[in-house]
Amino acid sequence: MMTDHELFAAALSLPWPWYIKQVVFEGNGEDKVLHIYLSHRRRVKFSHEGKAYPIYDHQQRQWEHLKFFQHRCIVHAAVPRVKVDEGNVKLVEVPWAQAGSSFTLLYEYDVMNLIAGGMNNSKVGERLGIGAKRVFRIVNRHVSQALSLQSLDPVKELSVDETSSKKGHNYLTIFADRERKKVVGVAVGKDYEAFAHALIDMEVRGANREEVRSVTMDMSTSYIKGAKEDLPQASIVFDRFHIAKKMNEAVDEIRRQDQRSYKNLKNSRYLWLRNNNKLKEDQRQHLEDLAVSHPNIGTAYRLKEQLHAIFNDAQHNWRIAPLRAWMKLAAKSKLAPILKFVNMMKRHWYGIKSYFKRLATNAYAERVNLKIQEIKRSAKGYRNQYNFIFKIH
């Protein structure tokens, strides 16, 4: 049968020459604290940067460990210091904690698991009985170490998207690898500088910008500038769902114009913007009746549905000719919002045309964005954007 010392040594995964010297349970009631005192075998040498040295002296240290049932647990040890070749005295690293930390590794892993589960720093701190700043320092250190050790595989298919870090106009630019489904760069803001900084973040982690073959994005002028100037070899691909959103905005503008004169269009916005195949039969019939009696919005709606069908069909035959024909047909409608949309397509034709060659969308980036918003909601916002960036990683 294991002794209590052997049990705690196994729980801490203590390697030779460390062992448990003493275990003391102090205090009364709920204020009891378990103190575990560690020591090492005599006449041993300790390593510093791969070379063994004799012990010079010791420094008393203590670390917060995981709770023993509901009670605090503190690990104590006299940690050896060694005099290295240059004459400096260095504290050796211990196997149960990172250098400079006042928490054991198991304690810090518990913090990281709670953070990964959606808790914010304050909630983790409340649960474990430490301050939010100490939680952040733990998270900051582990994420920084993980990113420094991470070597990204070549990023060839890049998605660029923006997300808000809190209410108002606080944005982050997110780079994602479409092929490997992972975030590869994050920067504060949504302007050209943010694009450039996210690209640097990606390169610091081992990816080469010159290997990027395509960049999927919305029609942000800042992101377009970033892609053209910093990734000139990559094809720009405009996200089809962003194009559909712009078309929906044109349809809705026409609905609002007609609604000023025709009250029966009130509360019909959902019908015009929803894809026809997702409407119920009675909704579809009501929509058809409205389209007959209101030809402007009816024409805009039919054009919207045709555009949707063209993009869907492109996934099977990659043909761009139907889109060219659609643009000519849309221009004949003489509806100002539709004409504005067609002109927008002409200005961005290079990126729309690329979609039909690559069939790439920002779907994964949008899923990342949704996950990020879940993180933000669970934390009830982040006052510090850099806390938010660490949580995204």
N, C-alpha and C positions, 0 to 999 in steps of 0.2 A: 504494500500500500504506500502511496506517495505521502511524504511529509508535507506540511503546509509550505515550507520553503521550496520544495521541489515543485509543488503545484503552481506557486506564483512564478517561479523561474520558467516553467513551461509556458505559462500564460504570456509572459513577457518575451518569450523566445530568446532567452539570454544565452549567448555563445561563450565558450571559454575565452578568456580566463575570468569572466564575470560570474558572480554568484550572489545569492541573497544572504545577507549577513543577519538581518533582523526584521521582524514584522511587528509593528505596534499599532494597536487600535486605541486611539485616545478620544476623550470627550464623553458627553452624555447625550442620550436620546438621539434626535435627528442631527445633532451637531458633531457626531462622531466622525473622525477622520482616520483613514487607514494610511499609515506611513510605512513604506517599504524601503529599507536601507540596503543599498548594493555595495559590494566591494569586489576586489580582484585578487587573484593569486599573487603571491610574492615572487620576487626575482623573475619578473617577466618584462619583456620589452614591448613598446607600443609603436605603431607605425604612424608616420606623418608623410603624406604624399608618396607612399610606396616604400619608404625606407624605415627600418626599425631603429629605435633609440631607447636608451635606458631612461627611467623615470627621473625627472629633475625635482618636481614637487607635485603638490595636489591643489586643486581648487574645489571648494565645496559648491555643489550645484543641486537644484531641485527642479522637478518637472511635474506638471499636472497630468494625471493619467485618467483613463476612463473610470467612471464611478464603480465602486464595489457595492453592488446592489444600489441603494439610494445614497450611499455615503461617498464623500470626496476621497480620492486616493492620490497620494503624493509620493513620488519616487525621489529618493535622496542618494547621492553618491559623491565621493571624493574623486574627482576626475583627474587623472594624471596630466602633468604638463611635461613636455620634453624640450631639451635644448637642441635645436637643429644645427646643421653644419655652419650656417651663417652666424651663429651665436644668439639668434633670437629664441625666446621661449614660447612654445606653441601649445595650446590646449588640444588634446587629442579628441577625435570624434568618437562618440559613443554609439552603439548599435541601436539604441531604443529611441533616439531623438535626432533631429537635424541640428547642425551646428548653429548656435546662437538662439535656438528656440527654447521656450520655457514650457513646452508641451511635448508629450511623447508622440511618436509617430502614429500610434493607434488612436490617440485622442484627435490628432489632426486629420486622420483619415475619416473619423466619425464626422468631423466638421465638414469635410468635403462631400461626404455622402448626403448630409442634410442639405447643403447648398445645391447639389445636383438634383435633389428631390423637389426643389422649388422654393425652399425657405429663403428669406432675405437675411442679411447679416444680423439685424436686430433680433429676429425671431430665433435664430440659431444661438445667439448670445444669451437670450432669456432662457432657452431650454438647457443650456450647458452651464449657465451661471458665470459667464464672462462678458466683457464689453464688446459692442459691435466693431469697434476699431481693432480689437485683437483678432476678431474673426476675420476681418478684411485682410489683416497682415498675413494670416495663415493662408487664405485663399490666394492672395496676391503672390506669395512666395511659391506655392505649388503650381499655379497656372504659369507663372513666369518660367519656372524650371521646366515644366512640361513643354512649353513652346520653344524654349532654347534647345531642348533635346530633340524636338520634332523636326524631321527633315521631310518636307513636302515632296511628293512625287511630282513629276512635270504636270503643270496645269495647262491643258490644251483648250478646254471648253469652259470659258469663264462666264458666270452670271453676275450682274451688278444690280443691286437694289438698294433702296433707302428704307429706313425704319425710324420711328420716333422713339426717343429714350424717355420722354415724359410729356406731359401736357404742354401745349404751346408749340414752339418751333425749334425744338431741340432734336436734331436728327443725327443718325449714324449712317455711314455708307458701308454696305456689306458686300464683300466678294465671296463667291461660292464656286467650288469646282463642280460643274454639272455632272461630270463622269463619275467622280468618286463620292459625290454627295456629302461634302463637308465645307465648313466655313474656312476660308484661307486668308482673309484679310478684313480688318475692321478699322474705320477711322471716324473721327468726330466731324460732323457736317455733311452736306450733300452738294458741295460745290466742286470746282475743278481741283482745288487743293486737297479736299477729302479723297477724291479719286486717286490723286497722286500718292497720298499718304497710305491709303489702303494697298496700293500696288507695292510700295516700299515694305509694308508689313508682310506682304506675301513673299517678297524676295528675301527678307531677313530670315524667313523660315525655310529657305532653300529652293524656292521655285524661281525659274528664269522667265522673265517677262517675254523674251524673244520666242519662247516656245508656245505662247498663247496663239491659237488659230482662229478663235471666234469669241466675240463678246456679245452676250445677249443682254438687252437693257430696254428701258422705256426711252422716250424721246427727249429726255432731259438734255438741254444744251450743254450743261456742265459735263455730263458723262460722255456725250458725243465728243466734246473737245478733248477730254481725257483719253478716250479710245483712239482718236485720230492722231494725237500728238505723242502719246506715251506707248501706244500699241499699234503702230502704223501697219504692221504686217498682218494684223488680225482683221477678219471680216466682222463688221458691225451687223448684228441681227436684232431687229426691233421685235419685241415680244408681241405675238399676235393678240394676246389678251389685252394688252395696252391699246392696240389699234382698235379692238372691239369696244373698249371703254370710250375711246374718242368718238366712235360712231354712235354709241348710245347717248353721249352728251349732245350730239347733233340732233338725234331723234327727239330727245327730251326738250331741247330748245324749241323745236317746231311745235311740240305738244303744248308748251307753255304759251307760245304765241297764239295758237288756235283757241286755247282755253279761255282767253280773254273775251272771245266773242261767242263761244259755245260752251255753256255751263255743263252740258252732259259729258264733257271730257274730264270734268273734275273727278279726282280719285282714280283715274285710269292709268296713272304713271306705271304702275307695276306691270300692267298688261303689255304695254309697248316695249318695255325694256327686257322682259322675260323672254327667253327663247320659246318659240312656238310649241316645240315638242314637249315642253315642261308645263304647259297650261292644261287645265282641266277642260273637258268638252264644253261646258257652259261658258267658261272664260273665253275659249277660242271662238265660239259663236258670237259672243258679245263684241269681241275685238273685230271680227269680220264686219259686223253691222256698223261699228264706228268707223272702220276704214272706208266703207262705201260712202257714208254720209260726210266724211271729212277727208277729201282726196289728198291734201298736203301731208298730213300725218300718216295716212294710209300708204302713200308712195314712199315716204321715208322708212316706214316699218318694213315694207317689202324689200327695199334696198338693203336694210340691215340684215334681214333673214338670208338674202342672197349672198351677202358678203360672208356671213357665218358659214354657209354651205360651201363656198369656194375655199375657205381656209380648212374646213374639215376634209374636203375632197383632196386637197394638196397632200395630205398625209398618205394618200394611196397612189397618186399619179405624178406629183411634183410639178404639175403644169401651172404656169403663170399666165398663160394667154387669157383664161377666163377672168382674171383680175383686171387685166388691161381693158377687156370688153366691158366689165362692170363699171370701171371708172368713166368710160365714155357715156354709158347709160345714165350713171348718176349725175354727170354734168348736164345732161339734157333735162333733168328735173327742174332746173332753174331755182331750186330752193336754196336760199343763202347759206344756212348752216351746212347743207350737204356740199355745196360748192366749196365752202371753206375747208371741209374735211378732205375733199378730193385734192385741193391745192396742197394741203398738208402732206398727203400721201405722195404727191409729185416731188415735193421738197425732200422727202425722206425715202425716195424710191430705192436708193442703194441698199438701205437696211431692210426694207420690206422684201425686195427681190432676194436678198440673202436667206430669208426665211424659207423660201421655196427650194433653195439648194440644200439647206441644212436641217430644216424642220426643227429648229431649236427654239425652246421657249424659256421663260423665266419661272416655270412651274416650281422647280426645286427651290429657287430663291424665295418664292412666295411662301412655300411651306416653312422655310427657315424664318421668314418674317412672322408668320403666325406663331411659331414656337417662341420667338423672341417676345412677342406681345403677351404670350402666356406667362413668360418669366416676369415681365413688367407688371402684369396684373397681380400675380402672386406676391410680388414684393411691394405692391401699392406704389409703384414708381421708384425711380432712383434719383436721389439728389445729386449724386456724383456720377457723371457719365462714364468715368473710367471704372467705377465699380460695375457698371452695367456691361462694359466691354469684357471685363474678366468673367462675368457670369455667362456671357454668350460663348466664350471659348470653353 
